[in-house]
Amino acid sequence: MIFRAYDVRGIYGDELTEDVAMRVGAAFGTYLSGGAISLGRDTRTSGPSLERAFLEGVLGAGVDVHSYGVIPIPILGFITMRRGRRAAAYVSASHNPPEYNGIRFRTGDGYGMLYRDAGIVDIYTKGEFRSGRGSVTFEDAGRAILEYGDYAADKVDITRDLKVVLDTGNGSACGIAPVYTRAGIDVELLNATMDGMFPGRGPAPTSETLREAAEKVIRTGADFGVGFDPDADRGMVIDDKGRVLPPEKIAIIIARRRYGPGDLVIAGFDCSMILEQELERDGIRVQRERVGDVFVANRVKESGAVLGVERSGHFFIPEFQYSDDPFAMSLALAEIVSEERLSDMADEIPDYPYIQKSIRLKENADVGAVMKNLLERLADLRPDTTDGIKVVSEGHSVLIRPSNTEPLIRIYVESVKDDVKEIAGIYESMILSAMRGGN
């Protein structure tokens, strides 16, 4: 099934082909019924071919296209908003392995489109596509990055010289250095050669894959580092001691020092409970949204929040733009770090032991039946079913939910004690039993 919760995604050549991409383009163009869009992609080897096919479908539906080639998706969202275009599309499978690819959608304001609600899947399924003759204009991604850099630099005041390590992961952020240099930041790059096989450290920025970047932060005396995924909508931060910090800590630091009492932060359903415990003491409200950058982005805009965060490293700062934007996050952080050491601020915030595990579903498994079985087992604990199944006690929380992008069930366990492995083991056994249909 390539139509995921908030994008189209699958293994290239098997689930996602050029014919599928062309039909998705035709469906998207039919939904828009004219106007102009922005189009971009990450560095995946299947990107150019899928992009051409998608382009053919959109043009055939009478939509004009401004094509940027390889460009970070936050920059594409920004330039779409600035140019007043109807929408944007982006060819990428985000953090998935290189054999995957996908198609993502952005609104005219640059943030994630709820494409299912828009009816694009229904148009695709019916195959009743609009006929027209759109035009294509090939744009310069570098110029868009410079325009964004000038725009973003005006929103921060960095009071001393800073050095930042950017691990661009062989993805679309490889050319992002001007955004930081325009703000007066000295940049050290790592894995900055575009390569769709992501040979430097793989596509997902994690504590494990960012070890080389962490070592470079320490070796060069950098103030902090940031690791991006291929489409550059995620940013994982490394402090001056070489520690990859949880996104929740970064959100707390930014919220406390950039915003104030009465302001609202939107957090993904899987984020740490430390957000409420820390920010609500400062009078900053925290509300939860289901997991998924598109859902959080829409909630941030609709609620008037000043900040949004997901545990996976998505950050939303509307004063820059509504799109998830790790460049905005890291520039806002740089302003703060120019006054205070990041490691000191991070150490002010407690760490709760946390573990995430993934259980792969068997082919054609009925994930709905598995989750229903689990819900029946856990009914006495009165779980929250906003997104999956979440059980909260005085000392720990457990979230069980199907992945939106892969055939997995994920377990997220957090505790105030050092017992997360034991708790995770109990729930993992329960899930495996439910997958077998046991009681």
VOPAGU-2260 file (C-alpha; in pm, 1 decimal, decimal comma):
REM VOPAGU-2260
SITE   aa  ch    i         X         Y         Z
SITE  MET   A    0       0,0       0,0       0,0
SITE  ILE   A    1     179,0     314,4    -120,0
SITE  PHE   A    2     -79,8     563,1      12,0
SITE  ARG   A    3      48,6     615,8     364,0
SITE  ALA   A    4    -101,7     835,6     632,8
SITE  TYR   A    5      50,8    1156,6     498,5
SITE  ASP   A    6     240,3    1078,9     179,7
SITE  VAL   A    7     290,8     829,5    -101,2
SITE  ARG   A    8     576,2     592,6     -26,9
SITE  GLY   A    9     706,7     250,6    -130,3
SITE  ILE   A   10     994,2      46,3    -270,7
SITE  TYR   A   11    1097,1     184,1    -607,4
SITE  GLY   A   12    1027,0     -42,8    -903,2
SITE  ASP   A   13     797,5    -265,1    -698,5
SITE  GLU   A   14     540,1     -60,7    -509,7
SITE  LEU   A   15     626,9     277,1    -658,4
SITE  THR   A   16     684,0     292,7   -1035,7
SITE  GLU   A   17     697,3     568,0   -1295,9
SITE  ASP   A   18     343,6     481,8   -1404,9
SITE  VAL   A   19     219,7     522,8   -1047,5
SITE  ALA   A   20     409,3     851,9   -1013,1
SITE  MET   A   21     256,6     984,1   -1335,2
SITE  ARG   A   22     -94,4     894,0   -1216,7
SITE  VAL   A   23     -29,4    1055,1    -877,4
SITE  GLY   A   24      81,9    1368,1   -1061,8
SITE  ALA   A   25    -233,4    1363,3   -1272,5
SITE  ALA   A   26    -447,0    1320,7    -960,1
SITE  PHE   A   27    -266,4    1606,6    -784,8
SITE  GLY   A   28    -307,2    1830,5   -1088,7
SITE  THR   A   29    -675,1    1739,2   -1118,2
SITE  TYR   A   30    -728,1    1830,9    -752,1
SITE  LEU   A   31    -561,8    2169,8    -807,1
SITE  SER   A   32    -750,4    2242,8   -1134,6
SITE  GLY   A   33    -484,9    2475,3   -1267,7
SITE  GLY   A   34    -248,2    2728,8   -1117,2
SITE  ALA   A   35     120,8    2679,7   -1044,5
SITE  ILE   A   36     316,1    2453,0    -810,7
SITE  SER   A   37     674,8    2405,4    -695,3
SITE  LEU   A   38     846,1    2070,1    -748,9
SITE  GLY   A   39    1162,8    1928,4    -594,9
SITE  ARG   A   40    1333,3    1610,6    -478,9
SITE  ASP   A   41    1608,3    1469,2    -262,7
SITE  THR   A   42    1918,5    1285,4    -387,6
SITE  ARG   A   43    1780,9     930,9    -422,5
SITE  THR   A   44    1893,9     756,4    -739,9
SITE  SER   A   45    1533,8     687,3    -843,1
SITE  GLY   A   46    1441,7    1053,9    -793,7
SITE  PRO   A   47    1503,2    1193,8   -1143,4
SITE  SER   A   48    1297,3     925,5   -1316,4
SITE  LEU   A   49    1005,6     947,0   -1073,2
SITE  GLU   A   50    1018,4    1325,9   -1083,1
SITE  ARG   A   51     990,1    1325,4   -1464,5
SITE  ALA   A   52     695,0    1088,4   -1451,1
SITE  PHE   A   53     517,8    1293,1   -1184,5
SITE  LEU   A   54     586,9    1607,9   -1385,0
SITE  GLU   A   55     428,8    1453,6   -1694,2
SITE  GLY   A   56     112,9    1378,2   -1498,4
SITE  VAL   A   57      84,9    1726,4   -1347,6
SITE  LEU   A   58     148,4    1903,7   -1677,1
SITE  GLY   A   59    -109,5    1684,6   -1848,5
SITE  ALA   A   60    -366,2    1807,5   -1596,6
SITE  GLY   A   61    -300,0    2168,0   -1695,7
SITE  VAL   A   62     -87,8    2280,1   -1400,2
SITE  ASP   A   63     221,3    2499,7   -1442,3
SITE  VAL   A   64     531,1    2372,9   -1264,3
SITE  HIS   A   65     838,9    2547,1   -1124,5
SITE  SER   A   66    1095,3    2268,5   -1094,0
SITE  TYR   A   67    1395,4    2305,2    -859,9
SITE  GLY   A   68    1557,8    1961,6    -883,9
SITE  VAL   A   69    1745,9    1868,8    -565,5
SITE  ILE   A   70    1644,3    2111,6    -289,8
SITE  PRO   A   71    1566,1    2074,2      82,5
SITE  ILE   A   72    1192,7    2041,6     133,0
SITE  PRO   A   73    1178,0    2328,0     388,6
SITE  ILE   A   74    1328,2    2558,2     125,0
SITE  LEU   A   75    1073,8    2435,6    -130,4
SITE  GLY   A   76     794,5    2505,8     118,4
SITE  PHE   A   77     935,0    2852,3     186,0
SITE  ILE   A   78     968,6    2947,9    -181,5
SITE  THR   A   79     617,0    2816,5    -252,7
SITE  MET   A   80     480,9    3045,2      18,4
SITE  ARG   A   81     686,9    3343,9     -97,2
SITE  ARG   A   82     584,6    3306,2    -462,2
SITE  GLY   A   83     217,3    3260,2    -381,3
SITE  ARG   A   84     189,7    2924,7    -560,0
SITE  ARG   A   85    -101,1    2686,6    -516,0
SITE  ALA   A   86      96,9    2400,2    -366,1
SITE  ALA   A   87     418,1    2197,1    -387,7
SITE  ALA   A   88     521,4    1835,9    -440,6
SITE  TYR   A   89     844,1    1664,9    -342,6
SITE  VAL   A   90     990,8    1330,3    -445,2
SITE  SER   A   91    1143,4    1163,6    -138,9
SITE  ALA   A   92    1103,3     880,7     109,4
SITE  SER   A   93    1242,8    1093,8     392,4
SITE  HIS   A   94    1453,8     880,4     629,7
SITE  ASN   A   95    1374,3     543,5     466,2
SITE  PRO   A   96    1653,0     330,5     309,0
SITE  PRO   A   97    1765,2     417,0     -47,3
SITE  GLU   A   98    1551,3     151,5    -215,7
SITE  TYR   A   99    1241,8     348,0    -108,3
SITE  ASN   A  100    1102,0     661,7    -262,0
SITE  GLY   A  101     783,8     859,9    -234,1
SITE  ILE   A  102     587,8    1173,4    -314,6
SITE  ARG   A  103     507,9    1435,2     -52,4
SITE  PHE   A  104     268,2    1728,3     -77,8
SITE  ARG   A  105     276,1    2084,2      55,0
SITE  THR   A  106       3,9    2348,3      76,7
SITE  GLY   A  107      40,4    2695,7     -68,8
SITE  ASP   A  108     162,4    2807,2     274,2
SITE  GLY   A  109     444,5    2553,6     252,2
SITE  TYR   A  110     345,2    2303,2     519,5
SITE  GLY   A  111     235,1    1941,2     489,9
SITE  MET   A  112     -88,6    1879,6     303,2
SITE  LEU   A  113    -345,5    1634,5     437,4
SITE  TYR   A  114    -370,8    1483,4      92,0
SITE  ARG   A  115    -620,7    1217,1     189,6
SITE  ASP   A  116    -862,1    1481,2     318,9
SITE  ALA   A  117    -807,9    1672,5      -4,6
SITE  GLY   A  118    -944,1    1374,9    -201,8
SITE  ILE   A  119    -631,3    1309,4    -407,3
SITE  VAL   A  120    -643,4     935,2    -335,4
SITE  ASP   A  121   -1005,9     919,3    -451,8
SITE  ILE   A  122    -915,5    1098,5    -776,2
SITE  TYR   A  123    -624,5     857,9    -829,9
SITE  THR   A  124    -847,6     555,2    -767,6
SITE  LYS   A  125   -1123,3     669,8   -1003,3
SITE  GLY   A  126    -871,2     763,4   -1271,9
SITE  GLU   A  127   -1079,2    1057,3   -1391,9
SITE  PHE   A  128    -806,0    1311,8   -1459,6
SITE  ARG   A  129    -831,9    1666,5   -1582,2
SITE  SER   A  130    -687,4    1733,9   -1928,1
SITE  GLY   A  131    -479,5    2039,9   -2003,2
SITE  ARG   A  132    -139,6    2165,9   -2107,4
SITE  GLY   A  133      75,2    2301,6   -1828,0
SITE  SER   A  134     415,5    2465,2   -1864,7
SITE  VAL   A  135     741,7    2392,8   -1683,2
SITE  THR   A  136    1002,5    2645,1   -1567,1
SITE  PHE   A  137    1332,9    2512,5   -1439,5
SITE  GLU   A  138    1444,9    2713,2   -1137,5
SITE  ASP   A  139    1776,9    2750,0    -952,6
SITE  ALA   A  140    1772,0    2574,5    -613,9
SITE  GLY   A  141    2081,6    2764,8    -504,5
SITE  ARG   A  142    1906,1    3098,3    -548,1
SITE  ALA   A  143    1611,6    2975,1    -342,1
SITE  ILE   A  144    1851,6    2873,1     -63,7
SITE  LEU   A  145    2015,5    3217,6     -68,6
SITE  GLU   A  146    1676,6    3389,7     -55,9
SITE  TYR   A  147    1578,3    3179,4     241,8
SITE  GLY   A  148    1914,3    3251,0     407,2
SITE  ASP   A  149    1863,4    3627,5     381,4
SITE  TYR   A  150    1507,8    3593,1     513,5
SITE  ALA   A  151    1603,6    3372,3     808,5
SITE  ALA   A  152    1914,9    3569,3     906,1
SITE  ASP   A  153    1696,0    3875,3     968,4
SITE  LYS   A  154    1500,9    3681,5    1232,2
SITE  VAL   A  155    1795,4    3605,6    1461,9
SITE  ASP   A  156    2053,3    3809,7    1650,0
SITE  ILE   A  157    2371,3    3609,1    1704,4
SITE  THR   A  158    2594,5    3799,7    1945,5
SITE  ARG   A  159    2927,4    3617,6    1909,0
SITE  ASP   A  160    3120,4    3404,6    1662,3
SITE  LEU   A  161    2985,7    3050,5    1643,9
SITE  LYS   A  162    3099,6    2730,8    1477,3
SITE  VAL   A  163    2845,9    2464,6    1379,8
SITE  VAL   A  164    2900,4    2115,9    1232,5
SITE  LEU   A  165    2641,6    2020,9     968,5
SITE  ASP   A  166    2612,9    1652,4     879,5
SITE  THR   A  167    2409,8    1674,4     561,4
SITE  GLY   A  168    2400,9    1296,7     513,8
SITE  ASN   A  169    2461,6    1303,7     134,2
SITE  GLY   A  170    2109,7    1441,8      97,0
SITE  SER   A  171    1938,1    1757,0     -21,7
SITE  ALA   A  172    2094,0    1972,1     254,3
SITE  CYS   A  173    2442,6    1942,1     101,5
SITE  GLY   A  174    2418,3    2297,6     -32,1
SITE  ILE   A  175    2269,0    2456,8     279,5
SITE  ALA   A  176    2585,9    2620,1     419,4
SITE  PRO   A  177    2496,9    2972,9     288,6
SITE  VAL   A  178    2194,8    2982,7     520,1
SITE  TYR   A  179    2433,0    2969,3     817,4
SITE  THR   A  180    2714,8    3182,2     680,3
SITE  ARG   A  181    2464,2    3459,0     601,6
SITE  ALA   A  182    2376,3    3459,3     971,3
SITE  GLY   A  183    2746,6    3492,2    1058,7
SITE  ILE   A  184    2805,0    3129,5    1157,2
SITE  ASP   A  185    3121,8    2938,7    1068,0
SITE  VAL   A  186    3027,6    2601,0     919,6
SITE  GLU   A  187    3202,4    2263,0     918,9
SITE  LEU   A  188    3044,1    2017,6     673,2
SITE  LEU   A  189    3030,3    1640,6     689,1
SITE  ASN   A  190    2892,1    1393,8     430,2
SITE  ALA   A  191    2832,6    1691,6     201,6
SITE  THR   A  192    2855,7    1511,5    -135,1
SITE  MET   A  193    2514,8    1438,6    -286,6
SITE  ASP   A  194    2472,6    1062,6    -320,0
SITE  GLY   A  195    2138,2     883,4    -324,5
SITE  MET   A  196    2282,7     569,1    -168,0
SITE  PHE   A  197    2373,1     772,3     143,8
SITE  PRO   A  198    2714,8     610,5     192,0
SITE  GLY   A  199    2834,0     846,8     465,7
SITE  ARG   A  200    2610,2     736,2     749,8
SITE  GLY   A  201    2280,2     624,0     602,4
SITE  PRO   A  202    1959,9     826,0     564,7
SITE  ALA   A  203    1842,0     845,6     926,4
SITE  PRO   A  204    2015,1    1085,8    1169,4
SITE  THR   A  205    2030,4     906,0    1505,4
SITE  SER   A  206    2259,0     885,2    1807,3
SITE  GLU   A  207    2433,1     591,0    1641,1
SITE  THR   A  208    2472,3     730,7    1289,8
SITE  LEU   A  209    2583,4    1075,5    1408,5
SITE  ARG   A  210    2886,1     950,8    1603,1
SITE  GLU   A  211    3131,5    1086,8    1346,5
SITE  ALA   A  212    2958,0    1423,3    1354,0
SITE  ALA   A  213    2966,8    1422,0    1734,4
SITE  GLU   A  214    3340,1    1352,2    1727,7
SITE  LYS   A  215    3387,2    1638,2    1481,2
SITE  VAL   A  216    3199,1    1876,3    1709,7
SITE  ILE   A  217    3441,1    1795,3    1991,8
SITE  ARG   A  218    3753,3    1789,2    1772,4
SITE  THR   A  219    3683,6    2126,9    1610,3
SITE  GLY   A  220    3554,9    2296,4    1924,3
SITE  ALA   A  221    3219,5    2362,6    1761,1
SITE  ASP   A  222    2934,5    2510,2    1961,1
SITE  PHE   A  223    2693,3    2244,3    1837,3
SITE  GLY   A  224    2611,2    2022,1    1540,7
SITE  VAL   A  225    2304,1    1925,8    1339,3
SITE  GLY   A  226    2237,4    1607,7    1141,8
SITE  PHE   A  227    1977,2    1608,1     862,9
SITE  ASP   A  228    1785,9    1338,5     676,3
SITE  PRO   A  229    1771,8    1321,1     290,7
SITE  ASP   A  230    1485,3    1567,4     241,4
SITE  ALA   A  231    1616,1    1783,4     530,3
SITE  ASP   A  232    1292,2    1816,6     723,0
SITE  ARG   A  233    1448,1    1657,5    1033,1
SITE  GLY   A  234    1731,0    1794,4    1241,2
SITE  MET   A  235    1900,9    1615,0    1529,9
SITE  VAL   A  236    2116,2    1839,7    1748,5
SITE  ILE   A  237    2457,3    1753,3    1895,9
SITE  ASP   A  238    2573,9    1962,8    2192,0
SITE  ASP   A  239    2927,7    2090,3    2256,0
SITE  LYS   A  240    3006,3    1775,5    2456,1
SITE  GLY   A  241    2922,5    1554,1    2157,3
SITE  ARG   A  242    2588,3    1432,9    2289,5
SITE  VAL   A  243    2291,3    1390,8    2055,5
SITE  LEU   A  244    2015,3    1568,2    2245,3
SITE  PRO   A  245    1650,9    1460,9    2246,8
SITE  PRO   A  246    1439,0    1696,3    2036,0
SITE  GLU   A  247    1223,2    1759,3    2343,0
SITE  LYS   A  248    1520,1    1920,9    2520,3
SITE  ILE   A  249    1582,2    2146,9    2222,0
SITE  ALA   A  250    1213,8    2242,0    2218,5
SITE  ILE   A  251    1224,2    2325,6    2590,4
SITE  ILE   A  252    1537,3    2538,1    2547,5
SITE  ILE   A  253    1391,3    2733,0    2254,2
SITE  ALA   A  254    1046,1    2773,5    2411,4
SITE  ARG   A  255    1185,8    2901,8    2741,3
SITE  ARG   A  256    1422,6    3154,4    2590,1
SITE  ARG   A  257    1231,7    3267,4    2282,2
SITE  TYR   A  258     870,3    3255,6    2399,5
SITE  GLY   A  259     685,2    3294,8    2726,5
SITE  PRO   A  260     386,0    3237,9    2956,1
SITE  GLY   A  261      61,3    3172,0    2774,6
SITE  ASP   A  262     230,6    3055,1    2456,0
SITE  LEU   A  263     142,2    2713,4    2314,5
SITE  VAL   A  264     368,1    2426,5    2209,2
SITE  ILE   A  265     233,3    2132,1    2006,9
SITE  ALA   A  266     408,5    1799,9    2069,3
SITE  GLY   A  267     382,1    1468,5    1890,1
SITE  PHE   A  268     198,3    1199,0    2081,7
SITE  ASP   A  269     522,2    1003,8    2127,3
SITE  CYS   A  270     722,0    1293,2    2275,7
SITE  SER   A  271     856,7    1275,3    2629,1
SITE  MET   A  272     639,9    1375,3    2924,1
SITE  ILE   A  273     928,9    1605,7    3021,3
SITE  LEU   A  274     773,5    1872,3    2795,7
SITE  GLU   A  275     470,4    1919,6    3019,4
SITE  GLN   A  276     669,4    1889,5    3338,7
SITE  GLU   A  277     924,2    2152,5    3236,1
SITE  LEU   A  278     729,2    2400,4    3023,8
SITE  GLU   A  279     409,9    2417,0    3225,7
SITE  ARG   A  280     616,4    2541,5    3521,7
SITE  ASP   A  281     701,9    2839,1    3300,3
SITE  GLY   A  282     338,4    2899,2    3209,4
SITE  ILE   A  283     387,4    2759,6    2857,2
SITE  ARG   A  284     106,0    2531,5    2750,6
SITE  VAL   A  285     166,7    2193,2    2585,5
SITE  GLN   A  286     -88,5    2009,2    2374,4
SITE  ARG   A  287     -49,6    1672,3    2202,6
SITE  GLU   A  288    -113,9    1574,7    1841,1
SITE  ARG   A  289    -101,1    1238,6    1668,2
SITE  VAL   A  290     238,1    1129,7    1535,4
SITE  GLY   A  291     322,3    1257,8    1187,7
SITE  ASP   A  292     481,3    1581,2    1070,9
SITE  VAL   A  293     179,5    1670,1     856,9
SITE  PHE   A  294     -58,2    1635,5    1152,1
SITE  VAL   A  295     163,5    1839,8    1383,1
SITE  ALA   A  296     215,9    2108,3    1115,5
SITE  ASN   A  297    -157,7    2149,3    1061,7
SITE  ARG   A  298    -223,0    2160,6    1437,7
SITE  VAL   A  299      46,7    2424,4    1488,2
SITE  LYS   A  300    -109,4    2648,2    1222,6
SITE  GLU   A  301    -468,8    2597,8    1332,2
SITE  SER   A  302    -395,5    2649,6    1703,0
SITE  GLY   A  303    -169,8    2952,6    1676,0
SITE  ALA   A  304     114,5    2769,4    1850,0
SITE  VAL   A  305     462,4    2924,0    1862,6
SITE  LEU   A  306     643,6    2591,4    1833,4
SITE  GLY   A  307     586,0    2231,2    1731,1
SITE  VAL   A  308     809,4    1930,1    1789,7
SITE  GLU   A  309     822,5    1559,2    1714,7
SITE  ARG   A  310    1052,7    1307,2    1877,3
SITE  SER   A  311    1187,7    1217,9    1532,0
SITE  GLY   A  312    1345,5    1562,5    1496,4
SITE  HIS   A  313    1077,2    1765,2    1319,4
SITE  PHE   A  314    1054,1    2124,4    1441,2
SITE  PHE   A  315     795,0    2386,1    1345,6
SITE  ILE   A  316     854,5    2755,4    1419,4
SITE  PRO   A  317     577,8    2959,8    1255,4
SITE  GLU   A  318     759,3    3293,3    1292,8
SITE  PHE   A  319     992,2    3156,1    1021,3
SITE  GLN   A  320     739,6    2942,8     829,2
SITE  TYR   A  321     476,3    2674,9     889,9
SITE  SER   A  322     683,8    2397,3     732,3
SITE  ASP   A  323     891,1    2165,9     949,5
SITE  ASP   A  324    1224,2    2343,8     932,7
SITE  PRO   A  325    1545,8    2228,6    1103,6
SITE  PHE   A  326    1730,8    2529,2     959,2
SITE  ALA   A  327    1499,1    2767,8    1143,7
SITE  MET   A  328    1533,4    2555,5    1457,7
SITE  SER   A  329    1912,9    2558,4    1444,2
SITE  LEU   A  330    1930,2    2933,7    1373,6
SITE  ALA   A  331    1698,3    3006,5    1666,7
SITE  LEU   A  332    1915,5    2776,0    1875,5
SITE  ALA   A  333    2231,1    2951,1    1754,6
SITE  GLU   A  334    2098,0    3283,7    1881,6
SITE  ILE   A  335    2047,4    3126,7    2224,6
SITE  VAL   A  336    2383,8    2947,1    2219,9
SITE  SER   A  337    2558,8    3274,4    2144,0
SITE  GLU   A  338    2461,7    3371,0    2501,1
SITE  GLU   A  339    2466,2    3036,2    2686,5
SITE  ARG   A  340    2651,4    2706,8    2641,8
SITE  LEU   A  341    2421,9    2439,7    2498,2
SITE  SER   A  342    2549,5    2159,9    2723,6
SITE  ASP   A  343    2477,9    2370,0    3034,2
SITE  MET   A  344    2121,6    2436,6    2922,3
SITE  ALA   A  345    2070,6    2069,4    2836,2
SITE  ASP   A  346    2196,2    1959,3    3177,4
SITE  GLU   A  347    1936,1    2177,6    3348,3
SITE  ILE   A  348    1666,3    1949,0    3203,8
SITE  PRO   A  349    1627,5    1601,0    3357,4
SITE  ASP   A  350    1669,9    1286,2    3148,6
SITE  TYR   A  351    1406,6    1015,9    3171,3
SITE  PRO   A  352    1516,8     668,3    3063,6
SITE  TYR   A  353    1357,4     595,4    2727,6
SITE  ILE   A  354    1355,4     312,9    2478,3
SITE  GLN   A  355    1195,8     263,8    2138,3
SITE  LYS   A  356    1155,6     -78,0    1978,9
SITE  SER   A  357    1007,5    -188,2    1647,8
SITE  ILE   A  358     835,3    -518,4    1572,3
SITE  ARG   A  359     804,0    -604,3    1205,0
SITE  LEU   A  360     464,4    -723,6    1088,9
SITE  LYS   A  361     432,8   -1037,0     882,0
SITE  GLU   A  362     329,3    -995,4     521,3
SITE  ASN   A  363     -46,0    -927,5     490,2
SITE  ALA   A  364     -80,1    -905,0     869,3
SITE  ASP   A  365    -401,1    -742,5     991,3
SITE  VAL   A  366    -258,8    -460,0    1201,1
SITE  GLY   A  367    -609,3    -345,8    1296,2
SITE  ALA   A  368    -685,7    -685,7    1451,0
SITE  VAL   A  369    -355,1    -682,3    1639,3
SITE  MET   A  370    -424,0    -337,0    1784,6
SITE  LYS   A  371    -779,9    -436,0    1877,7
SITE  ASN   A  372    -646,7    -743,6    2057,2
SITE  LEU   A  373    -399,8    -525,6    2249,4
SITE  LEU   A  374    -667,2    -272,4    2340,5
SITE  GLU   A  375    -882,4    -547,4    2489,7
SITE  ARG   A  376    -587,5    -671,4    2698,5
SITE  LEU   A  377    -512,3    -322,3    2827,1
SITE  ALA   A  378    -870,1    -201,3    2876,5
SITE  ASP   A  379    -843,0    -198,8    3257,6
SITE  LEU   A  380    -561,2      58,7    3231,7
SITE  ARG   A  381    -790,0     301,8    3044,5
SITE  PRO   A  382    -549,1     373,9    2758,3
SITE  ASP   A  383    -556,5     687,3    2544,3
SITE  THR   A  384    -633,0     590,8    2183,1
SITE  THR   A  385    -569,6     929,1    2017,5
SITE  ASP   A  386    -287,6     770,8    1816,6
SITE  GLY   A  387    -234,5     401,9    1879,4
SITE  ILE   A  388    -257,8     289,8    2242,1
SITE  LYS   A  389     -96,4     493,8    2519,6
SITE  VAL   A  390     -81,4     381,5    2881,5
SITE  VAL   A  391      30,0     635,2    3140,1
SITE  SER   A  392     104,4     564,3    3505,4
SITE  GLU   A  393     260,2     777,2    3776,9
SITE  GLY   A  394     606,6     646,3    3693,8
SITE  HIS   A  395     607,5     556,8    3325,2
SITE  SER   A  396     432,4     583,6    2990,7
SITE  VAL   A  397     400,7     331,1    2709,1
SITE  LEU   A  398     285,8     410,0    2355,3
SITE  ILE   A  399     211,5     132,4    2105,2
SITE  ARG   A  400     130,5     239,7    1751,5
SITE  PRO   A  401     166,4     118,9    1392,0
SITE  SER   A  402     424,5     303,1    1184,1
SITE  ASN   A  403     285,7     543,8     923,8
SITE  THR   A  404     566,9     463,3     680,4
SITE  GLU   A  405     676,6     100,8     733,0
SITE  PRO   A  406     512,9    -238,0     818,2
SITE  LEU   A  407     606,3    -206,8    1185,8
SITE  ILE   A  408     446,7    -174,2    1525,0
SITE  ARG   A  409     650,0      58,1    1744,5
SITE  ILE   A  410     678,4      62,0    2123,4
SITE  TYR   A  411     786,4     379,7    2301,2
SITE  VAL   A  412     859,2     339,3    2672,6
SITE  GLU   A  413     960,1     614,0    2915,6
SITE  SER   A  414    1006,3     588,1    3290,3
SITE  VAL   A  415    1124,1     794,0    3581,8
SITE  LYS   A  416    1316,7     485,7    3696,0
SITE  ASP   A  417    1577,5     268,6    3526,5
SITE  ASP   A  418    1329,3      -2,3    3430,3
SITE  VAL   A  419    1244,4      80,4    3068,1
SITE  LYS   A  420    1393,3    -242,9    2929,8
SITE  GLU   A  421    1186,4    -452,4    3165,9
SITE  ILE   A  422     867,4    -261,3    3083,6
SITE  ALA   A  423     940,6    -275,7    2709,6
SITE  GLY   A  424     994,4    -651,9    2733,7
SITE  ILE   A  425     654,5    -701,7    2893,0
SITE  TYR   A  426     476,0    -507,6    2621,1
SITE  GLU   A  427     681,3    -660,5    2341,4
SITE  SER   A  428     574,0   -1007,9    2455,4
SITE  MET   A  429     215,1    -888,1    2464,9
SITE  ILE   A  430     236,8    -757,6    2107,2
SITE  LEU   A  431     393,8   -1079,2    1977,6
SITE  SER   A  432     117,2   -1277,9    2143,0
SITE  ALA   A  433    -146,9   -1050,2    1987,5
SITE  MET   A  434      16,1   -1098,6    1646,5
SITE  ARG   A  435     -24,3   -1472,8    1691,8
SITE  GLY   A  436    -386,9   -1420,6    1788,8
SITE  GLY   A  437    -333,6   -1534,6    2145,9
SITE  ASN   A  438    -513,7   -1416,7    2457,6
